[in-house]
Amino acid sequence: MFDLFKLGFMEFRFIDFMDLVIVAIIIAGIYYALKNTIAIKILFGLVILIVLSFFTEAMDMKALNWIIKTVLNIWLIGFIVLFQPELRKALVMLTKSPIFSIFVKAKSNETLEVLVETVKEFSRERVGALLVFPKNQNVQMTMETGVPLHANVSRELLFSIFKNQSALHDGAVIIENQTVIAARCILPLSNMSQYKGRNLGTRHKAALGLSEQSDAVVLIVSEETGWISIANKGELNLNIPLHILQNELSNALLNN
């Protein structure tokens, strides 16, 4: 690998530059995901322990080094267990960085195409569906009400879920990072006070309810009318035209 420059006996290679850039992106992603949370204080504690570990090892302080490394291992495991949602958010931010965006965008475009065509087919065949696209706020409690899947988005999978004969037919599907995370999830119901008099069913109430309590975007396909609607920020956009569907889904996946 070629050298970028030399300083005395020290060489700075291109691979060293890439190494620093990747580490900086990872650190930045973790910091921005954890800032303004209690986790950031614990993370600083971990950093201090790591520095002390290197220092005591360099000074050949074997007993103190063993104690610090033991505490560090326990602390690190506890940190991962306690702050899974925050770490997950940091990894999501990492995938949106410029280095990874090329690969993520390719998969996102493929997922978008599958979703658009599948939703159009749902509409034509009057297949009722409820699709949730989380954004920044955690919807872990909603996920836990359903059946975990962690499968790639595909027409066949979505049809097998939402067909009337399916055991997973009732409830919502949660799609995150171009993956079907869970199915048959129970969403909180809205009282629909601003939509009194409209003939809207349980799916619309559930979609609106989740959008009132989180920043998730929820897509509804009506089993009775075939209408495609979007719930976002506590508002329902009913019967959206097909030419707008792709933009709505693209925006949902972009921030997903």
C-alpha positions as protocol buffer text, in pm:
chain_id: "A"
residue {
  index: 1
  type: MET
  ca { x: 0 y: 0 z: 0 }
}
residue {
  index: 2
  type: PHE
  ca { x: 147 y: 339 z: -101 }
}
residue {
  index: 3
  type: ASP
  ca { x: 251 y: 604 z: 153 }
}
residue {
  index: 4
  type: LEU
  ca { x: 69 y: 937 z: 179 }
}
residue {
  index: 5
  type: PHE
  ca { x: 364 y: 1104 z: 354 }
}
residue {
  index: 6
  type: LYS
  ca { x: 658 y: 1033 z: 584 }
}
residue {
  index: 7
  type: LEU
  ca { x: 757 y: 1217 z: 901 }
}
residue {
  index: 8
  type: GLY
  ca { x: 1103 y: 1106 z: 1006 }
}
residue {
  index: 9
  type: PHE
  ca { x: 1087 y: 733 z: 1060 }
}
residue {
  index: 10
  type: MET
  ca { x: 704 y: 738 z: 1073 }
}
residue {
  index: 11
  type: GLU
  ca { x: 504 y: 642 z: 764 }
}
residue {
  index: 12
  type: PHE
  ca { x: 140 y: 741 z: 707 }
}
residue {
  index: 13
  type: ARG
  ca { x: -15 y: 508 z: 452 }
}
residue {
  index: 14
  type: PHE
  ca { x: -346 y: 532 z: 269 }
}
residue {
  index: 15
  type: ILE
  ca { x: -473 y: 233 z: 470 }
}
residue {
  index: 16
  type: ASP
  ca { x: -393 y: 424 z: 791 }
}
residue {
  index: 17
  type: PHE
  ca { x: -600 y: 715 z: 663 }
}
residue {
  index: 18
  type: MET
  ca { x: -896 y: 486 z: 587 }
}
residue {
  index: 19
  type: ASP
  ca { x: -857 y: 324 z: 927 }
}
residue {
  index: 20
  type: LEU
  ca { x: -885 y: 663 z: 1100 }
}
residue {
  index: 21
  type: VAL
  ca { x: -1185 y: 769 z: 889 }
}
residue {
  index: 22
  type: ILE
  ca { x: -1381 y: 450 z: 967 }
}
residue {
  index: 23
  type: VAL
  ca { x: -1301 y: 472 z: 1340 }
}
residue {
  index: 24
  type: ALA
  ca { x: -1405 y: 840 z: 1341 }
}
residue {
  index: 25
  type: ILE
  ca { x: -1738 y: 757 z: 1173 }
}
residue {
  index: 26
  type: ILE
  ca { x: -1810 y: 479 z: 1424 }
}
residue {
  index: 27
  type: ILE
  ca { x: -1724 y: 702 z: 1721 }
}
residue {
  index: 28
  type: ALA
  ca { x: -1933 y: 990 z: 1581 }
}
residue {
  index: 29
  type: GLY
  ca { x: -2230 y: 759 z: 1519 }
}
residue {
  index: 30
  type: ILE
  ca { x: -2218 y: 623 z: 1874 }
}
residue {
  index: 31
  type: TYR
  ca { x: -2175 y: 970 z: 2024 }
}
residue {
  index: 32
  type: TYR
  ca { x: -2466 y: 1131 z: 1835 }
}
residue {
  index: 33
  type: ALA
  ca { x: -2692 y: 835 z: 1911 }
}
residue {
  index: 34
  type: LEU
  ca { x: -2613 y: 848 z: 2284 }
}
residue {
  index: 35
  type: LYS
  ca { x: -2577 y: 1221 z: 2349 }
}
residue {
  index: 36
  type: ASN
  ca { x: -2834 y: 1372 z: 2588 }
}
residue {
  index: 37
  type: THR
  ca { x: -2887 y: 1028 z: 2742 }
}
residue {
  index: 38
  type: ILE
  ca { x: -2753 y: 869 z: 3058 }
}
residue {
  index: 39
  type: ALA
  ca { x: -2570 y: 620 z: 2836 }
}
residue {
  index: 40
  type: ILE
  ca { x: -2317 y: 887 z: 2729 }
}
residue {
  index: 41
  type: LYS
  ca { x: -2195 y: 921 z: 3090 }
}
residue {
  index: 42
  type: ILE
  ca { x: -2148 y: 547 z: 3116 }
}
residue {
  index: 43
  type: LEU
  ca { x: -1967 y: 548 z: 2781 }
}
residue {
  index: 44
  type: PHE
  ca { x: -1723 y: 810 z: 2911 }
}
residue {
  index: 45
  type: GLY
  ca { x: -1664 y: 583 z: 3211 }
}
residue {
  index: 46
  type: LEU
  ca { x: -1579 y: 300 z: 2973 }
}
residue {
  index: 47
  type: VAL
  ca { x: -1335 y: 524 z: 2784 }
}
residue {
  index: 48
  type: ILE
  ca { x: -1161 y: 619 z: 3111 }
}
residue {
  index: 49
  type: LEU
  ca { x: -1130 y: 251 z: 3206 }
}
residue {
  index: 50
  type: ILE
  ca { x: -982 y: 170 z: 2864 }
}
residue {
  index: 51
  type: VAL
  ca { x: -724 y: 449 z: 2902 }
}
residue {
  index: 52
  type: LEU
  ca { x: -636 y: 328 z: 3253 }
}
residue {
  index: 53
  type: SER
  ca { x: -604 y: -26 z: 3122 }
}
residue {
  index: 54
  type: PHE
  ca { x: -346 y: 81 z: 2861 }
}
residue {
  index: 55
  type: PHE
  ca { x: -163 y: 295 z: 3119 }
}
residue {
  index: 56
  type: THR
  ca { x: -138 y: 22 z: 3385 }
}
residue {
  index: 57
  type: GLU
  ca { x: -26 y: -232 z: 3122 }
}
residue {
  index: 58
  type: ALA
  ca { x: 245 y: 5 z: 2996 }
}
residue {
  index: 59
  type: MET
  ca { x: 361 y: 63 z: 3356 }
}
residue {
  index: 60
  type: ASP
  ca { x: 357 y: -315 z: 3419 }
}
residue {
  index: 61
  type: MET
  ca { x: 113 y: -274 z: 3711 }
}
residue {
  index: 62
  type: LYS
  ca { x: -17 y: -629 z: 3679 }
}
residue {
  index: 63
  type: ALA
  ca { x: -253 y: -648 z: 3977 }
}
residue {
  index: 64
  type: LEU
  ca { x: -422 y: -313 z: 3907 }
}
residue {
  index: 65
  type: ASN
  ca { x: -435 y: -390 z: 3535 }
}
residue {
  index: 66
  type: TRP
  ca { x: -612 y: -723 z: 3604 }
}
residue {
  index: 67
  type: ILE
  ca { x: -871 y: -549 z: 3826 }
}
residue {
  index: 68
  type: ILE
  ca { x: -939 y: -275 z: 3568 }
}
residue {
  index: 69
  type: LYS
  ca { x: -974 y: -526 z: 3282 }
}
residue {
  index: 70
  type: THR
  ca { x: -1215 y: -740 z: 3487 }
}
residue {
  index: 71
  type: VAL
  ca { x: -1430 y: -437 z: 3571 }
}
residue {
  index: 72
  type: LEU
  ca { x: -1410 y: -321 z: 3209 }
}
residue {
  index: 73
  type: ASN
  ca { x: -1537 y: -655 z: 3076 }
}
residue {
  index: 74
  type: ILE
  ca { x: -1833 y: -658 z: 3318 }
}
residue {
  index: 75
  type: TRP
  ca { x: -1910 y: -291 z: 3249 }
}
residue {
  index: 76
  type: LEU
  ca { x: -1896 y: -345 z: 2872 }
}
residue {
  index: 77
  type: ILE
  ca { x: -2140 y: -638 z: 2884 }
}
residue {
  index: 78
  type: GLY
  ca { x: -2377 y: -441 z: 3108 }
}
residue {
  index: 79
  type: PHE
  ca { x: -2357 y: -140 z: 2874 }
}
residue {
  index: 80
  type: ILE
  ca { x: -2451 y: -351 z: 2572 }
}
residue {
  index: 81
  type: VAL
  ca { x: -2741 y: -519 z: 2754 }
}
residue {
  index: 82
  type: LEU
  ca { x: -2885 y: -200 z: 2906 }
}
residue {
  index: 83
  type: PHE
  ca { x: -2853 y: 24 z: 2602 }
}
residue {
  index: 84
  type: GLN
  ca { x: -2946 y: -202 z: 2311 }
}
residue {
  index: 85
  type: PRO
  ca { x: -3192 y: 52 z: 2156 }
}
residue {
  index: 86
  type: GLU
  ca { x: -2933 y: 332 z: 2165 }
}
residue {
  index: 87
  type: LEU
  ca { x: -2661 y: 112 z: 2018 }
}
residue {
  index: 88
  type: ARG
  ca { x: -2902 y: -4 z: 1750 }
}
residue {
  index: 89
  type: LYS
  ca { x: -2972 y: 358 z: 1663 }
}
residue {
  index: 90
  type: ALA
  ca { x: -2595 y: 422 z: 1642 }
}
residue {
  index: 91
  type: LEU
  ca { x: -2554 y: 134 z: 1397 }
}
residue {
  index: 92
  type: VAL
  ca { x: -2841 y: 269 z: 1186 }
}
residue {
  index: 93
  type: MET
  ca { x: -2670 y: 611 z: 1175 }
}
residue {
  index: 94
  type: LEU
  ca { x: -2348 y: 436 z: 1074 }
}
residue {
  index: 95
  type: THR
  ca { x: -2518 y: 270 z: 775 }
}
residue {
  index: 96
  type: LYS
  ca { x: -2638 y: 614 z: 663 }
}
residue {
  index: 97
  type: SER
  ca { x: -2282 y: 749 z: 649 }
}
residue {
  index: 98
  type: PRO
  ca { x: -2131 y: 824 z: 304 }
}
residue {
  index: 99
  type: ILE
  ca { x: -1905 y: 517 z: 308 }
}
residue {
  index: 100
  type: PHE
  ca { x: -2196 y: 275 z: 351 }
}
residue {
  index: 101
  type: SER
  ca { x: -2467 y: 475 z: 175 }
}
residue {
  index: 102
  type: ILE
  ca { x: -2390 y: 331 z: -170 }
}
residue {
  index: 103
  type: PHE
  ca { x: -2465 y: -25 z: -54 }
}
residue {
  index: 104
  type: VAL
  ca { x: -2764 y: 75 z: 160 }
}
residue {
  index: 105
  type: LYS
  ca { x: -2915 y: 283 z: -122 }
}
residue {
  index: 106
  type: ALA
  ca { x: -2901 y: -11 z: -363 }
}
residue {
  index: 107
  type: LYS
  ca { x: -3091 y: -232 z: -120 }
}
residue {
  index: 108
  type: SER
  ca { x: -3332 y: 52 z: -35 }
}
residue {
  index: 109
  type: ASN
  ca { x: -3422 y: 100 z: -404 }
}
residue {
  index: 110
  type: GLU
  ca { x: -3488 y: -271 z: -441 }
}
residue {
  index: 111
  type: THR
  ca { x: -3707 y: -273 z: -128 }
}
residue {
  index: 112
  type: LEU
  ca { x: -3894 y: 37 z: -248 }
}
residue {
  index: 113
  type: GLU
  ca { x: -3977 y: -128 z: -580 }
}
residue {
  index: 114
  type: VAL
  ca { x: -4106 y: -442 z: -407 }
}
residue {
  index: 115
  type: LEU
  ca { x: -4319 y: -241 z: -163 }
}
residue {
  index: 116
  type: VAL
  ca { x: -4473 y: -16 z: -428 }
}
residue {
  index: 117
  type: GLU
  ca { x: -4578 y: -304 z: -650 }
}
residue {
  index: 118
  type: THR
  ca { x: -4702 y: -514 z: -356 }
}
residue {
  index: 119
  type: VAL
  ca { x: -4910 y: -232 z: -209 }
}
residue {
  index: 120
  type: LYS
  ca { x: -5063 y: -159 z: -551 }
}
residue {
  index: 121
  type: GLU
  ca { x: -5154 y: -526 z: -578 }
}
residue {
  index: 122
  type: PHE
  ca { x: -5303 y: -521 z: -227 }
}
residue {
  index: 123
  type: SER
  ca { x: -5516 y: -225 z: -334 }
}
residue {
  index: 124
  type: ARG
  ca { x: -5640 y: -392 z: -653 }
}
residue {
  index: 125
  type: GLU
  ca { x: -5728 y: -719 z: -479 }
}
residue {
  index: 126
  type: ARG
  ca { x: -5872 y: -554 z: -163 }
}
residue {
  index: 127
  type: VAL
  ca { x: -5614 y: -713 z: 66 }
}
residue {
  index: 128
  type: GLY
  ca { x: -5613 y: -528 z: 397 }
}
residue {
  index: 129
  type: ALA
  ca { x: -5264 y: -437 z: 521 }
}
residue {
  index: 130
  type: LEU
  ca { x: -5089 y: -231 z: 787 }
}
residue {
  index: 131
  type: LEU
  ca { x: -4720 y: -147 z: 740 }
}
residue {
  index: 132
  type: VAL
  ca { x: -4515 y: 42 z: 1001 }
}
residue {
  index: 133
  type: PHE
  ca { x: -4191 y: 227 z: 918 }
}
residue {
  index: 134
  type: PRO
  ca { x: -4018 y: 344 z: 1241 }
}
residue {
  index: 135
  type: LYS
  ca { x: -3795 y: 651 z: 1233 }
}
residue {
  index: 136
  type: ASN
  ca { x: -3590 y: 782 z: 1525 }
}
residue {
  index: 137
  type: GLN
  ca { x: -3816 y: 696 z: 1816 }
}
residue {
  index: 138
  type: ASN
  ca { x: -3801 y: 345 z: 1954 }
}
residue {
  index: 139
  type: VAL
  ca { x: -4107 y: 123 z: 1893 }
}
residue {
  index: 140
  type: GLN
  ca { x: -3961 y: -178 z: 2071 }
}
residue {
  index: 141
  type: MET
  ca { x: -4270 y: -224 z: 2290 }
}
residue {
  index: 142
  type: THR
  ca { x: -4488 y: -241 z: 1979 }
}
residue {
  index: 143
  type: MET
  ca { x: -4252 y: -493 z: 1818 }
}
residue {
  index: 144
  type: GLU
  ca { x: -4271 y: -715 z: 2125 }
}
residue {
  index: 145
  type: THR
  ca { x: -4650 y: -752 z: 2086 }
}
residue {
  index: 146
  type: GLY
  ca { x: -4600 y: -935 z: 1756 }
}
residue {
  index: 147
  type: VAL
  ca { x: -4424 y: -1236 z: 1609 }
}
residue {
  index: 148
  type: PRO
  ca { x: -4053 y: -1175 z: 1529 }
}
residue {
  index: 149
  type: LEU
  ca { x: -3955 y: -1255 z: 1170 }
}
residue {
  index: 150
  type: HIS
  ca { x: -3636 y: -1067 z: 1068 }
}
residue {
  index: 151
  type: ALA
  ca { x: -3683 y: -1157 z: 702 }
}
residue {
  index: 152
  type: ASN
  ca { x: -3612 y: -979 z: 375 }
}
residue {
  index: 153
  type: VAL
  ca { x: -3898 y: -775 z: 231 }
}
residue {
  index: 154
  type: SER
  ca { x: -4065 y: -964 z: -53 }
}
residue {
  index: 155
  type: ARG
  ca { x: -4402 y: -976 z: -226 }
}
residue {
  index: 156
  type: GLU
  ca { x: -4447 y: -1342 z: -134 }
}
residue {
  index: 157
  type: LEU
  ca { x: -4382 y: -1282 z: 235 }
}
residue {
  index: 158
  type: LEU
  ca { x: -4619 y: -984 z: 260 }
}
residue {
  index: 159
  type: PHE
  ca { x: -4896 y: -1167 z: 74 }
}
residue {
  index: 160
  type: SER
  ca { x: -4854 y: -1474 z: 296 }
}
residue {
  index: 161
  type: ILE
  ca { x: -4892 y: -1249 z: 602 }
}
residue {
  index: 162
  type: PHE
  ca { x: -5192 y: -1041 z: 498 }
}
residue {
  index: 163
  type: LYS
  ca { x: -5405 y: -1299 z: 320 }
}
residue {
  index: 164
  type: ASN
  ca { x: -5723 y: -1369 z: 519 }
}
residue {
  index: 165
  type: GLN
  ca { x: -5629 y: -1730 z: 588 }
}
residue {
  index: 166
  type: SER
  ca { x: -5297 y: -1637 z: 749 }
}
residue {
  index: 167
  type: ALA
  ca { x: -5247 y: -1662 z: 1126 }
}
residue {
  index: 168
  type: LEU
  ca { x: -5051 y: -1334 z: 1102 }
}
residue {
  index: 169
  type: HIS
  ca { x: -5328 y: -1151 z: 913 }
}
residue {
  index: 170
  type: ASP
  ca { x: -5443 y: -938 z: 1206 }
}
residue {
  index: 171
  type: GLY
  ca { x: -5212 y: -663 z: 1325 }
}
residue {
  index: 172
  type: ALA
  ca { x: -4927 y: -470 z: 1169 }
}
residue {
  index: 173
  type: VAL
  ca { x: -4599 y: -556 z: 1002 }
}
residue {
  index: 174
  type: ILE
  ca { x: -4297 y: -353 z: 1113 }
}
residue {
  index: 175
  type: ILE
  ca { x: -4036 y: -282 z: 845 }
}
residue {
  index: 176
  type: GLU
  ca { x: -3701 y: -138 z: 948 }
}
residue {
  index: 177
  type: ASN
  ca { x: -3370 y: -121 z: 761 }
}
residue {
  index: 178
  type: GLN
  ca { x: -3534 y: -291 z: 462 }
}
residue {
  index: 179
  type: THR
  ca { x: -3622 y: -590 z: 682 }
}
residue {
  index: 180
  type: VAL
  ca { x: -3954 y: -728 z: 806 }
}
residue {
  index: 181
  type: ILE
  ca { x: -3882 y: -718 z: 1178 }
}
residue {
  index: 182
  type: ALA
  ca { x: -4215 y: -851 z: 1311 }
}
residue {
  index: 183
  type: ALA
  ca { x: -4573 y: -928 z: 1212 }
}
residue {
  index: 184
  type: ARG
  ca { x: -4910 y: -934 z: 1390 }
}
residue {
  index: 185
  type: CYS
  ca { x: -4805 y: -637 z: 1604 }
}
residue {
  index: 186
  type: ILE
  ca { x: -5073 y: -463 z: 1810 }
}
residue {
  index: 187
  type: LEU
  ca { x: -5083 y: -85 z: 1770 }
}
residue {
  index: 188
  type: PRO
  ca { x: -5243 y: 163 z: 2012 }
}
residue {
  index: 189
  type: LEU
  ca { x: -5585 y: 281 z: 1893 }
}
residue {
  index: 190
  type: SER
  ca { x: -5664 y: 649 z: 1838 }
}
residue {
  index: 191
  type: ASN
  ca { x: -5998 y: 795 z: 1945 }
}
residue {
  index: 192
  type: MET
  ca { x: -6016 y: 949 z: 1595 }
}
residue {
  index: 193
  type: SER
  ca { x: -6171 y: 1267 z: 1738 }
}
residue {
  index: 194
  type: GLN
  ca { x: -6075 y: 1472 z: 1431 }
}
residue {
  index: 195
  type: TYR
  ca { x: -6223 y: 1211 z: 1198 }
}
residue {
  index: 196
  type: LYS
  ca { x: -6568 y: 1166 z: 1353 }
}
residue {
  index: 197
  type: GLY
  ca { x: -6827 y: 1075 z: 1095 }
}
residue {
  index: 198
  type: ARG
  ca { x: -6574 y: 912 z: 862 }
}
residue {
  index: 199
  type: ASN
  ca { x: -6631 y: 544 z: 796 }
}
residue {
  index: 200
  type: LEU
  ca { x: -6284 y: 430 z: 903 }
}
residue {
  index: 201
  type: GLY
  ca { x: -6199 y: 90 z: 1049 }
}
residue {
  index: 202
  type: THR
  ca { x: -5964 y: -52 z: 1310 }
}
residue {
  index: 203
  type: ARG
  ca { x: -5659 y: -39 z: 1084 }
}
residue {
  index: 204
  type: HIS
  ca { x: -5694 y: 337 z: 1043 }
}
residue {
  index: 205
  type: LYS
  ca { x: -5745 y: 383 z: 1418 }
}
residue {
  index: 206
  type: ALA
  ca { x: -5436 y: 174 z: 1491 }
}
residue {
  index: 207
  type: ALA
  ca { x: -5223 y: 354 z: 1231 }
}
residue {
  index: 208
  type: LEU
  ca { x: -5325 y: 695 z: 1358 }
}
residue {
  index: 209
  type: GLY
  ca { x: -5276 y: 586 z: 1719 }
}
residue {
  index: 210
  type: LEU
  ca { x: -4912 y: 485 z: 1664 }
}
residue {
  index: 211
  type: SER
  ca { x: -4839 y: 798 z: 1461 }
}
residue {
  index: 212
  type: GLU
  ca { x: -4974 y: 1006 z: 1752 }
}
residue {
  index: 213
  type: GLN
  ca { x: -4741 y: 835 z: 1999 }
}
residue {
  index: 214
  type: SER
  ca { x: -4426 y: 807 z: 1784 }
}
residue {
  index: 215
  type: ASP
  ca { x: -4263 y: 944 z: 1470 }
}
residue {
  index: 216
  type: ALA
  ca { x: -4331 y: 621 z: 1276 }
}
residue {
  index: 217
  type: VAL
  ca { x: -4496 y: 637 z: 935 }
}
residue {
  index: 218
  type: VAL
  ca { x: -4781 y: 386 z: 894 }
}
residue {
  index: 219
  type: LEU
  ca { x: -4930 y: 274 z: 561 }
}
residue {
  index: 220
  type: ILE
  ca { x: -5283 y: 134 z: 547 }
}
residue {
  index: 221
  type: VAL
  ca { x: -5458 y: -58 z: 271 }
}
residue {
  index: 222
  type: SER
  ca { x: -5833 y: -80 z: 326 }
}
residue {
  index: 223
  type: GLU
  ca { x: -5986 y: -425 z: 284 }
}
residue {
  index: 224
  type: GLU
  ca { x: -6328 y: -271 z: 206 }
}
residue {
  index: 225
  type: THR
  ca { x: -6235 y: 2 z: -44 }
}
residue {
  index: 226
  type: GLY
  ca { x: -5877 y: -73 z: -151 }
}
residue {
  index: 227
  type: TRP
  ca { x: -5781 y: 281 z: -49 }
}
residue {
  index: 228
  type: ILE
  ca { x: -5413 y: 339 z: 31 }
}
residue {
  index: 229
  type: SER
  ca { x: -5364 y: 582 z: 318 }
}
residue {
  index: 230
  type: ILE
  ca { x: -5072 y: 715 z: 523 }
}
residue {
  index: 231
  type: ALA
  ca { x: -5067 y: 805 z: 894 }
}
residue {
  index: 232
  type: ASN
  ca { x: -4787 y: 1043 z: 992 }
}
residue {
  index: 233
  type: LYS
  ca { x: -4742 y: 1283 z: 1285 }
}
residue {
  index: 234
  type: GLY
  ca { x: -5096 y: 1225 z: 1409 }
}
residue {
  index: 235
  type: GLU
  ca { x: -5261 y: 1295 z: 1073 }
}
residue {
  index: 236
  type: LEU
  ca { x: -5423 y: 1070 z: 813 }
}
residue {
  index: 237
  type: ASN
  ca { x: -5368 y: 1122 z: 443 }
}
residue {
  index: 238
  type: LEU
  ca { x: -5658 y: 921 z: 301 }
}
residue {
  index: 239
  type: ASN
  ca { x: -5678 y: 754 z: -40 }
}
residue {
  index: 240
  type: ILE
  ca { x: -5347 y: 882 z: -175 }
}
residue {
  index: 241
  type: PRO
  ca { x: -5310 y: 863 z: -555 }
}
residue {
  index: 242
  type: LEU
  ca { x: -5088 y: 585 z: -689 }
}
residue {
  index: 243
  type: HIS
  ca { x: -4844 y: 832 z: -841 }
}
residue {
  index: 244
  type: ILE
  ca { x: -4777 y: 974 z: -491 }
}
residue {
  index: 245
  type: LEU
  ca { x: -4736 y: 630 z: -332 }
}
residue {
  index: 246
  type: GLN
  ca { x: -4375 y: 588 z: -443 }
}
residue {
  index: 247
  type: ASN
  ca { x: -4271 y: 924 z: -298 }
}
residue {
  index: 248
  type: GLU
  ca { x: -4441 y: 848 z: 34 }
}
residue {
  index: 249
  type: LEU
  ca { x: -4277 y: 506 z: 62 }
}
residue {
  index: 250
  type: SER
  ca { x: -3941 y: 647 z: -49 }
}
residue {
  index: 251
  type: ASN
  ca { x: -3954 y: 909 z: 228 }
}
residue {
  index: 252
  type: ALA
  ca { x: -4057 y: 644 z: 481 }
}
residue {
  index: 253
  type: LEU
  ca { x: -3763 y: 420 z: 385 }
}
residue {
  index: 254
  type: LEU
  ca { x: -3517 y: 709 z: 367 }
}
residue {
  index: 255
  type: ASN
  ca { x: -3561 y: 788 z: 738 }
}
residue {
  index: 256
  type: ASN
  ca { x: -3620 y: 425 z: 838 }
}
